[in-house]
Amino acid sequence: MLKQFSLVFFVLLACYNGVNSRELKHITKELEVNAPASEAWELYRNLGLINLIDRKLTNIFQSTEVLKGDGGVGTVVKLTFVPGNSSYTEKFTVIDDQRRVKETKGLEGDCLAIGCSVQIIEFEIIEKSQNSSIIKSTISYAVKEEFQAKDPKPSIQIVEAIVQSSKNNELEVNAPACEVWELYRNLGLFELAANELKNVVQSLQVLKGDGGVGTDVKTTFVP
């Protein structure tokens, strides 16, 4: 009897989930960037996008606020739009380093404020070549029955602006140019990568030289 009940329960659950997945609508965009997939993923996987928004999209976002967390799963962030009378709050629900997939679930604002019951944003970083990748963004949403006639939609233009801003991302650092140059001119940058990017760089080997012209360096990436 217990086995029969369990079977019926899981069948009903599968049917329920199937119905809900069919109710979701999807908007998908892709953008190619001139950066390795590993570098693009480092920007997207935690709070890199929030920092990018603060620097480059001040015409769209008035402010960003991390309400909870440090960039991992469970982090909650609030984005306030210009001129400050509306906002969007989301929670990081999936950060998959193997597939390079990040998923967030809307908690309030944007489409949820005009008739949607669900709003999920997914970013997937797809490797195209050694020095290029594709950023695939997908917004999945469901509309409440009483708002079907109004056909509310998420603000895909905002997601597109965020992705576009990362296409030619420039990094600003709080250090004098002479100090930054000292890091980049010899082996400092490679040593930094080996120490700080262990999820990307497996090993570093200087085949020839001491960091000057003619130096050969071999970098082995994590499989």
Residue, then its C-alpha position, 0 to 999 in steps of 0.5 A: m500500500l505504501k509503495q502504491f501511495s509513493l508511486v501515485f504521489f511521484v506521478l502527481l508531482a511530476c505532472y504538477n511540475g510538468v504543467n508549471s514548466r509549460e506555463l513558463k515563458h522564455i526570452t533568450k538572448e546571446l552575445e559574443v564577447n572577446a574573452p575566454a569563458s573562464e574570465a567571463w564566468e569570473l565576472y558573472r559568478n558572484l558580485g562582479l556584475i553588481n560592481l560593473i553596474d555601479r561603474k558603467l550603468t549609472n544611467i539605468f541604475q541609481s544604486t545597488e545594495v547587497l542585502k544578504g550574502d557575499g556573492g554565493v548561493g543565497t545572496v540577495v541583492k537589490l537594484t534601484f532604477v533611475p530615478g529611484n522610484s522602482s527597484y528589483t530584488e533577486k536571490f542567487t539560487v544556482i552557481d554552477d562552476q562546472r557548467r558556468v551557469k548562474e541563476t537568480k530568482g526575482l523576489e519583488g519588482d520588475c515583472l513581479a510588480i505588474g502581474c508575473s508570479v515567477q521571474i528567473i534569470e539565467f546566465e550561461i557562459i559558453e566557450k566558443s574559442q580560446n579567446s572568445s565566449i558567448i553569454k547566453s541570458t534567459i529570462s523565464y517568467a509566468v503570468k498570473e491568470e488575472f493578468q494574462a490579458k495585459d501580457p506583462k513582460p520582464s524588462i529584457q532591455i535591462v538584462e541586455a544592457i548589463v550583458q552589453s556592458s560586460k562585452n568591453n569590460e574595463l577594470e578600475v583599481n585603487a592603485p597608482a599606475c606605477e604599482v599596477w605596471e610593476l605587477y604587469r611588467n614581469l611575472g607578477l601577474f602570472e604569480l597572482a593568477a596562480n595564487e588567486l585563481k586556483n579554480v582556473v589555473q592549475s599550475l604555472q611554469v617558467l620555461k625560460g627567462d626571469g620575466g623580461v623580454g624573451t621569457d617563456v611561460k606555460t600556464t596549465f588550466v584546470p580541466 
